[in-house]
């Protein structure tokens, strides 16, 4: 993965937290489980939203956890080896994972759904109010 350019430009004030978050996410990206991110258009029941879909075949509902910690969406999967089974060939290993996504300010998780080995998580960003504020200038003699 290529390094994201530094956010140390003098025109980017206060973005040091974003740079640290990008570094943290890049270090934890091992590629498992694979995932998609898609934009879903607004419909009669839902606003425009994002959907993250992870391929979690073999995981049951009680082996998965979805949480928001600070400003990060954290998805964890924990499987245990079944000691009672005797394998002649084992190509599907019991595995643990943690996948982290940094959330922008205002992002909200609408819910999560597990269907056919795919875990889908819907997120929405409410439209922020446009705020324009005039700053008064004082004159000193």
MDTraj code that builds the backbone (N, CA, C; nanometers):
import mdtraj as md
import numpy as np

residues = "UNK UNK UNK UNK UNK UNK UNK UNK UNK UNK UNK UNK UNK UNK UNK UNK UNK UNK UNK UNK UNK UNK UNK UNK UNK UNK UNK UNK UNK UNK UNK UNK UNK UNK UNK UNK UNK UNK UNK UNK UNK UNK UNK UNK UNK UNK UNK UNK UNK UNK UNK UNK UNK UNK UNK UNK UNK UNK UNK UNK UNK UNK UNK UNK UNK UNK UNK UNK UNK UNK UNK UNK UNK UNK UNK UNK UNK UNK UNK UNK UNK UNK UNK UNK UNK UNK UNK UNK UNK UNK UNK UNK UNK UNK UNK UNK UNK UNK UNK UNK UNK UNK UNK UNK UNK UNK UNK UNK UNK UNK UNK UNK UNK UNK UNK UNK UNK UNK UNK UNK UNK UNK UNK UNK UNK UNK UNK UNK UNK UNK UNK UNK UNK UNK UNK UNK UNK UNK UNK UNK UNK".split()
xyz = np.array([
    [0.0849, -0.1169, 0.0000],
    [0.0000, 0.0000, 0.0000],
    [0.0893, 0.1229, 0.0000],
    [0.0603, 0.2185, -0.0894],
    [0.1445, 0.3373, -0.0948],
    [0.1102, 0.4327, 0.0179],
    [0.2067, 0.5081, 0.0585],
    [0.1927, 0.6022, 0.1702],
    [0.1117, 0.7228, 0.1246],
    [0.0155, 0.7633, 0.2058],
    [-0.0647, 0.8816, 0.1785],
    [0.0238, 1.0033, 0.2012],
    [0.0154, 1.1034, 0.1120],
    [0.0995, 1.2210, 0.1319],
    [0.0716, 1.2867, 0.2675],
    [0.1746, 1.3470, 0.3227],
    [0.1633, 1.4103, 0.4533],
    [0.0637, 1.5247, 0.4496],
    [-0.0061, 1.5420, 0.5598],
    [-0.1034, 1.6500, 0.5711],
    [-0.0412, 1.7681, 0.6456],
    [0.0863, 1.7927, 0.6236],
    [0.1562, 1.8968, 0.6987],
    [0.1623, 2.0297, 0.6233],
    [0.0796, 2.0478, 0.5236],
    [0.0755, 2.1743, 0.4521],
    [0.0321, 2.2850, 0.5473],
    [0.0875, 2.4054, 0.5334],
    [0.0464, 2.5144, 0.6223],
    [-0.0995, 2.5556, 0.6021],
    [-0.1629, 2.5102, 0.4946],
    [-0.3029, 2.5435, 0.4690],
    [-0.3994, 2.4425, 0.5302],
    [-0.3475, 2.3335, 0.5840],
    [-0.4304, 2.2310, 0.6477],
    [-0.4081, 2.2388, 0.7980],
    [-0.4902, 2.3160, 0.8643],
    [-0.4755, 2.3400, 1.0076],
    [-0.5591, 2.2390, 1.0856],
    [-0.4971, 2.1679, 1.1781],
    [-0.5698, 2.0772, 1.2660],
    [-0.6002, 1.9410, 1.2072],
    [-0.5303, 1.8997, 1.1030],
    [-0.5567, 1.7710, 1.0389],
    [-0.4615, 1.6613, 1.0865],
    [-0.3832, 1.6878, 1.1918],
    [-0.2869, 1.5889, 1.2400],
    [-0.3563, 1.4630, 1.2901],
    [-0.4784, 1.4754, 1.3454],
    [-0.5527, 1.3566, 1.3897],
    [-0.5893, 1.2676, 1.2714],
    [-0.6205, 1.3272, 1.1594],
    [-0.6555, 1.2497, 1.0398],
    [-0.5339, 1.1705, 0.9928],
    [-0.4177, 1.2339, 0.9938],
    [-0.2965, 1.1644, 0.9506],
    [-0.2673, 1.0456, 1.0415],
    [-0.2844, 1.0645, 1.1726],
    [-0.2625, 0.9526, 1.2657],
    [-0.3643, 0.8412, 1.2409],
    [-0.4904, 0.8770, 1.2135],
    [-0.5927, 0.7766, 1.1867],
    [-0.5590, 0.6982, 1.0596],
    [-0.5116, 0.7666, 0.9556],
    [-0.4734, 0.6980, 0.8315],
    [-0.3583, 0.6012, 0.8557],
    [-0.2614, 0.6414, 0.9364],
    [-0.1501, 0.5521, 0.9695],
    [-0.1997, 0.4289, 1.0439],
    [-0.2931, 0.4479, 1.1383],
    [-0.3461, 0.3372, 1.2190],
    [-0.4218, 0.2374, 1.1307],
    [-0.5011, 0.2882, 1.0382],
    [-0.5781, 0.1997, 0.9507],
    [-0.4857, 0.1244, 0.8553],
    [-0.3855, 0.1926, 0.8015],
    [-0.2934, 0.1279, 0.7073],
    [-0.2171, 0.0139, 0.7735],
    [-0.1823, 0.0282, 0.9013],
    [-0.1081, -0.0768, 0.9715],
    [-0.1933, -0.2010, 0.9955],
    [-0.3253, -0.1842, 1.0091],
    [-0.4113, -0.2973, 1.0415],
    [-0.4771, -0.3616, 0.9208],
    [-0.4377, -0.3256, 0.8006],
    [-0.5045, -0.3760, 0.6807],
    [-0.4324, -0.4987, 0.6260],
    [-0.4783, -0.6199, 0.6632],
    [-0.4140, -0.7416, 0.6138],
    [-0.4931, -0.8058, 0.4998],
    [-0.6075, -0.7505, 0.4630],
    [-0.6834, -0.8018, 0.3504],
    [-0.7893, -0.9040, 0.3863],
    [-0.8005, -0.9419, 0.5133],
    [-0.9007, -1.0405, 0.5525],
    [-0.9913, -0.9810, 0.6579],
    [-1.1184, -0.9966, 0.6449],
    [-1.1914, -1.0521, 0.5313],
    [-1.2061, -0.9490, 0.4198],
    [-1.2261, -0.9958, 0.2973],
    [-1.2469, -0.9008, 0.1883],
    [-1.3779, -0.8256, 0.2090],
    [-1.3845, -0.7044, 0.1537],
    [-1.5034, -0.6223, 0.1741],
    [-1.5302, -0.5340, 0.0528],
    [-1.6533, -0.4854, 0.0446],
    [-1.6955, -0.3864, -0.0550],
    [-1.7503, -0.2657, 0.0194],
    [-1.7393, -0.1489, -0.0416],
    [-1.8070, -0.0294, 0.0069],
    [-1.8837, 0.0260, -0.1111],
    [-2.0146, 0.0451, -0.0910],
    [-2.0961, 0.0966, -0.2003],
    [-2.1848, 0.2101, -0.1515],
    [-2.2195, 0.2978, -0.2430],
    [-2.3114, 0.4072, -0.2139],
    [-2.4501, 0.3640, -0.2589],
    [-2.5467, 0.3718, -0.1684],
    [-2.6846, 0.3354, -0.1995],
    [-2.7673, 0.4630, -0.2132],
    [-2.8428, 0.4746, -0.3216],
    [-2.9198, 0.5985, -0.3425],
    [-3.0366, 0.6101, -0.2446],
    [-3.0823, 0.7304, -0.2277],
    [-3.1993, 0.7584, -0.1446],
    [-3.3210, 0.6877, -0.2050],
    [-3.4064, 0.6327, -0.1178],
    [-3.5326, 0.5744, -0.1633],
    [-3.6446, 0.6224, -0.0712],
    [-3.7642, 0.5636, -0.0846],
    [-3.8797, 0.6094, -0.0068],
    [-3.8597, 0.5939, 0.1435],
    [-3.7838, 0.4927, 0.1858],
    [-3.7690, 0.4645, 0.3287],
    [-3.6361, 0.5068, 0.3875],
    [-3.5337, 0.5279, 0.3039],
    [-3.3989, 0.5515, 0.3543],
    [-3.3323, 0.6706, 0.2856],
    [-3.2461, 0.7416, 0.3590],
    [-3.1655, 0.8466, 0.2953],
    [-3.0517, 0.7832, 0.2160],
    [-2.9789, 0.8640, 0.1388],
    [-2.8583, 0.8137, 0.0733],
    [-2.7652, 0.7629, 0.1831],
    [-2.7023, 0.6480, 0.1583],
    [-2.6200, 0.5882, 0.2617],
    [-2.5046, 0.5100, 0.1993],
    [-2.4121, 0.4706, 0.2853],
    [-2.3019, 0.3837, 0.2454],
    [-2.3261, 0.2467, 0.3052],
    [-2.2851, 0.1435, 0.2333],
    [-2.2957, 0.0065, 0.2840],
    [-2.1590, -0.0596, 0.2719],
    [-2.1107, -0.1086, 0.3861],
    [-1.9881, -0.1882, 0.3896],
    [-2.0323, -0.3335, 0.3994],
    [-1.9865, -0.4173, 0.3074],
    [-2.0211, -0.5592, 0.3071],
    [-1.8936, -0.6406, 0.3196],
    [-1.8874, -0.7247, 0.4236],
    [-1.7713, -0.8101, 0.4476],
    [-1.8085, -0.9550, 0.4215],
    [-1.7181, -1.0302, 0.3580],
    [-1.7371, -1.1728, 0.3332],
    [-1.6946, -1.2483, 0.4582],
    [-1.7930, -1.2978, 0.5356],
    [-1.7647, -1.3641, 0.6631],
    [-1.8224, -1.5052, 0.6652],
    [-1.8094, -1.5762, 0.5535],
    [-1.8617, -1.7132, 0.5460],
    [-1.8009, -1.7980, 0.6563],
    [-1.8846, -1.8763, 0.7215],
    [-1.8391, -1.9643, 0.8282],
    [-1.8540, -1.9040, 0.9664],
    [-1.8786, -1.7740, 0.9752],
    [-1.9005, -1.7090, 1.1043],
    [-2.0493, -1.7054, 1.1348],
    [-2.0834, -1.7356, 1.2592],
    [-2.2227, -1.7257, 1.3019],
    [-2.2449, -1.5896, 1.3672],
    [-2.3696, -1.5566, 1.3898],
    [-2.4056, -1.4278, 1.4482],
    [-2.3361, -1.4034, 1.5816],
    [-2.3271, -1.5067, 1.6647],
    [-2.2648, -1.4889, 1.7968],
    [-2.1117, -1.4831, 1.7905],
    [-2.0523, -1.5069, 1.6743],
    [-1.9069, -1.4967, 1.6592],
    [-1.8637, -1.3618, 1.6010],
    [-1.9610, -1.2754, 1.5720],
    [-1.9332, -1.1455, 1.5115],
    [-1.9708, -1.0334, 1.6070],
    [-1.8958, -0.9247, 1.6002],
    [-1.9246, -0.8070, 1.6811],
    [-1.9017, -0.6829, 1.5951],
    [-1.9972, -0.5909, 1.5998],
    [-1.9854, -0.4630, 1.5312],
    [-1.9981, -0.3555, 1.6386],
    [-1.9000, -0.2646, 1.6451],
    [-1.9016, -0.1608, 1.7484],
    [-1.8468, -0.0308, 1.6912],
    [-1.8885, 0.0795, 1.7512],
    [-1.8293, 0.2091, 1.7222],
    [-1.7488, 0.2468, 1.8459],
    [-1.6193, 0.2635, 1.8264],
    [-1.5280, 0.2984, 1.9344],
    [-1.4584, 0.4278, 1.8957],
    [-1.4843, 0.5316, 1.9774],
    [-1.4335, 0.6651, 1.9450],
    [-1.4928, 0.7023, 1.8091],
    [-1.4102, 0.7243, 1.7082],
    [-1.4602, 0.7583, 1.5742],
    [-1.4274, 0.6471, 1.4744],
    [-1.4263, 0.5228, 1.5227],
    [-1.3928, 0.4097, 1.4369],
    [-1.5031, 0.3048, 1.4418],
    [-1.5346, 0.2498, 1.3254],
    [-1.6234, 0.1350, 1.3158],
    [-1.5333, 0.0122, 1.3221],
    [-1.5551, -0.0730, 1.4222],
    [-1.4698, -0.1899, 1.4424],
    [-1.5553, -0.3149, 1.4275],
    [-1.5150, -0.4050, 1.3377],
    [-1.5844, -0.5321, 1.3161],
    [-1.4878, -0.6425, 1.3565],
    [-1.5329, -0.7293, 1.4475],
    [-1.4492, -0.8394, 1.4955],
    [-1.5188, -0.9719, 1.4686],
    [-1.4399, -1.0705, 1.4347],
    [-1.4886, -1.2063, 1.4203],
    [-1.4003, -1.3000, 1.4992],
    [-1.4629, -1.3883, 1.5767],
    [-1.3869, -1.4835, 1.6601],
    [-1.4435, -1.6223, 1.6400],
    [-1.3603, -1.7135, 1.5942],
    [-1.3983, -1.8535, 1.5786],
    [-1.3071, -1.9385, 1.6657],
    [-1.3600, -2.0484, 1.7149],
    [-1.2822, -2.1439, 1.7930],
    [-1.2685, -2.2726, 1.7120],
    [-1.1546, -2.3372, 1.7257],
    [-1.1370, -2.4690, 1.6639],
    [-1.2278, -2.5695, 1.7330],
    [-1.2934, -2.6539, 1.6547],
    [-1.3770, -2.7607, 1.7098],
    [-1.2866, -2.8820, 1.7315],
    [-1.2497, -2.9056, 1.8563],
    [-1.1556, -3.0130, 1.8900],
    [-1.2145, -3.1523, 1.8679],
    [-1.3468, -3.1622, 1.8565],
    [-1.4098, -3.2937, 1.8400],
    [-1.4019, -3.3451, 1.6959],
    [-1.3620, -3.2590, 1.6020],
    [-1.3561, -3.2999, 1.4613],
    [-1.2157, -3.3465, 1.4245],
    [-1.2114, -3.4498, 1.3395],
    [-1.0833, -3.5003, 1.2914],
    [-1.0794, -3.4797, 1.1403],
    [-0.9897, -3.3931, 1.0969],
    [-0.9818, -3.3559, 0.9555],
    [-0.8815, -3.4447, 0.8819],
    [-0.9177, -3.4877, 0.7618],
    [-0.8239, -3.5547, 0.6722],
    [-0.7516, -3.4499, 0.5875],
    [-0.8211, -3.3428, 0.5576],
    [-0.7618, -3.2259, 0.4907],
    [-0.8293, -3.1030, 0.5484],
    [-0.7510, -3.0014, 0.5782],
    [-0.8098, -2.8801, 0.6342],
    [-0.7648, -2.7607, 0.5530],
    [-0.8553, -2.7081, 0.4723],
    [-0.8271, -2.5887, 0.3917],
    [-0.9001, -2.4672, 0.4433],
    [-0.9948, -2.4866, 0.5348],
    [-1.0707, -2.3755, 0.5921],
    [-1.0344, -2.3676, 0.7397],
    [-0.9524, -2.2718, 0.7729],
    [-0.9059, -2.2591, 0.9114],
    [-1.0019, -2.1731, 0.9925],
    [-1.0174, -2.2058, 1.1203],
    [-1.0874, -2.1171, 1.2126],
    [-0.9968, -1.9963, 1.2310],
    [-1.0532, -1.8784, 1.2187],
    [-0.9710, -1.7595, 1.2137],
    [-1.0381, -1.6457, 1.2882],
    [-0.9586, -1.5563, 1.3402],
    [-1.0092, -1.4349, 1.4022],
    [-0.9715, -1.3170, 1.3133],
    [-1.0512, -1.2108, 1.3206],
    [-1.0156, -1.0905, 1.2469],
    [-1.0671, -0.9682, 1.3200],
    [-1.0073, -0.8565, 1.2851],
    [-1.0573, -0.7263, 1.3260],
    [-1.0367, -0.6325, 1.2092],
    [-1.1436, -0.5722, 1.1628],
    [-1.1386, -0.4778, 1.0507],
    [-1.1871, -0.3431, 1.1047],
    [-1.1109, -0.2370, 1.0806],
    [-1.1417, -0.1054, 1.1345],
    [-1.1591, -0.0047, 1.0218],
    [-1.2623, 0.0778, 1.0323],
    [-1.2885, 0.1866, 0.9387],
    [-1.2987, 0.3149, 1.0201],
    [-1.2235, 0.4175, 0.9824],
    [-1.2316, 0.5464, 1.0503],
    [-1.3529, 0.6199, 0.9949],
    [-1.4375, 0.6701, 1.0858],
    [-1.5597, 0.7393, 1.0468],
    [-1.5380, 0.8903, 1.0476],
    [-1.5888, 0.9558, 0.9456],
    [-1.5837, 1.1019, 0.9413],
    [-1.6800, 1.1580, 1.0448],
    [-1.6578, 1.2818, 1.0837],
    [-1.7479, 1.3465, 1.1785],
    [-1.8907, 1.3415, 1.1258],
    [-1.9831, 1.3061, 1.2120],
    [-2.1245, 1.3037, 1.1752],
    [-2.1744, 1.1720, 1.1197],
    [-2.0843, 1.0784, 1.0855],
    [-2.1281, 0.9499, 1.0315],
    [-2.2004, 0.8706, 1.1398],
    [-2.3114, 0.8089, 1.1035],
    [-2.3890, 0.7283, 1.1969],
    [-2.4093, 0.5889, 1.1389],
    [-2.4020, 0.4880, 1.2243],
    [-2.4277, 0.3506, 1.1821],
    [-2.5773, 0.3252, 1.1975],
    [-2.6426, 0.2891, 1.0861],
    [-2.7865, 0.2625, 1.0887],
    [-2.8176, 0.1218, 1.1381],
    [-2.7322, 0.0250, 1.1038],
    [-2.7570, -0.1123, 1.1447],
    [-2.6678, -0.2091, 1.0707],
    [-2.6767, -0.3362, 1.1116],
    [-2.5958, -0.4426, 1.0516],
    [-2.6860, -0.5622, 1.0242],
    [-2.6519, -0.6378, 0.9182],
    [-2.7338, -0.7505, 0.8754],
    [-2.6414, -0.8617, 0.8277],
    [-2.6670, -0.9858, 0.8727],
    [-2.5901, -1.1025, 0.8294],
    [-2.6805, -1.1902, 0.7452],
    [-2.6412, -1.2111, 0.6180],
    [-2.7218, -1.2919, 0.5278],
    [-2.6306, -1.3631, 0.4281],
    [-2.6441, -1.4952, 0.4204],
    [-2.5693, -1.5767, 0.3232],
    [-2.4184, -1.5556, 0.3311],
    [-2.3647, -1.5441, 0.4523],
    [-2.2205, -1.5291, 0.4690],
    [-2.1676, -1.3897, 0.4430],
    [-2.2581, -1.2929, 0.4248],
    [-2.2172, -1.1544, 0.4031],
    [-2.2707, -1.0673, 0.5157],
    [-2.1828, -0.9919, 0.5786],
    [-2.2207, -0.8989, 0.6840],
    [-2.2261, -0.7601, 0.6223],
    [-2.3448, -0.6988, 0.6228],
    [-2.3630, -0.5653, 0.5664],
    [-2.3887, -0.4662, 0.6781],
    [-2.3219, -0.3534, 0.6715],
    [-2.3358, -0.2472, 0.7704],
    [-2.3687, -0.1192, 0.6950],
    [-2.4819, -0.0582, 0.7285],
    [-2.5244, 0.0654, 0.6627],
    [-2.4888, 0.1856, 0.7480],
    [-2.4364, 0.2878, 0.6801],
    [-2.3977, 0.4122, 0.7464],
    [-2.4610, 0.5298, 0.6730],
    [-2.4853, 0.6370, 0.7456],
    [-2.5422, 0.7570, 0.6859],
    [-2.4688, 0.8779, 0.7423],
    [-2.4581, 0.9796, 0.6594],
    [-2.4029, 1.1070, 0.7046],
    [-2.5125, 1.2107, 0.6857],
    [-2.5743, 1.2528, 0.7968],
    [-2.6774, 1.3558, 0.7846],
    [-2.6186, 1.4822, 0.7241],
    [-2.6993, 1.5507, 0.6448],
    [-2.6544, 1.6754, 0.5833],
    [-2.6291, 1.7794, 0.6915],
    [-2.5093, 1.8333, 0.6959],
    [-2.4818, 1.9353, 0.7979],
    [-2.5484, 2.0674, 0.7609],
    [-2.5825, 2.1446, 0.8628],
    [-2.6340, 2.2782, 0.8388],
    [-2.5200, 2.3649, 0.7879],
    [-2.5491, 2.4466, 0.6879],
    [-2.4460, 2.5360, 0.6350],
    [-2.4412, 2.6581, 0.7252],
    [-2.3263, 2.6775, 0.7854],
    [-2.3094, 2.7868, 0.8805],
    [-2.2106, 2.8876, 0.8225],
    [-2.2555, 3.0110, 0.8117],
    [-2.1686, 3.1203, 0.7702],
    [-2.1666, 3.2191, 0.8859],
    [-2.0484, 3.2518, 0.9306],
    [-2.0343, 3.3425, 1.0430],
    [-1.9375, 3.4531, 1.0061],
    [-1.9788, 3.5758, 1.0254],
    [-1.8925, 3.6899, 0.9966],
    [-1.8141, 3.7252, 1.1217],
    [-1.6859, 3.7423, 1.1064],
    [-1.5983, 3.7749, 1.2174],
    [-1.5754, 3.9254, 1.2170],
    [-1.6062, 3.9891, 1.3275],
    [-1.5861, 4.1334, 1.3345],
    [-1.4374, 4.1666, 1.3504],
    [-1.3986, 4.2756, 1.2907],
    [-1.2600, 4.3199, 1.2949],
    [-1.2532, 4.4425, 1.3842],
    [-1.1683, 4.4373, 1.4832],
    [-1.1510, 4.5539, 1.5697],
    [-1.0316, 4.6340, 1.5219],
    [-1.0408, 4.7643, 1.5401],
    [-0.9323, 4.8524, 1.4990],
    [-0.8708, 4.9159, 1.6224],
    [-0.7406, 4.9115, 1.6304],
    [-0.6678, 4.9724, 1.7415],
    [-0.5901, 5.0941, 1.6893],
    [-0.5957, 5.1987, 1.7642],
    [-0.5219, 5.3184, 1.7219],
    [-0.3862, 5.3286, 1.7855],
])
top = md.Topology()
chain = top.add_chain()
for i, resn in enumerate(residues, 1):
    res = top.add_residue(resn, chain, resSeq=i)
    for name in ("N", "CA", "C"):
        top.add_atom(name, md.element.get_by_symbol(name[0]), res)
traj = md.Trajectory(xyz[None], top)
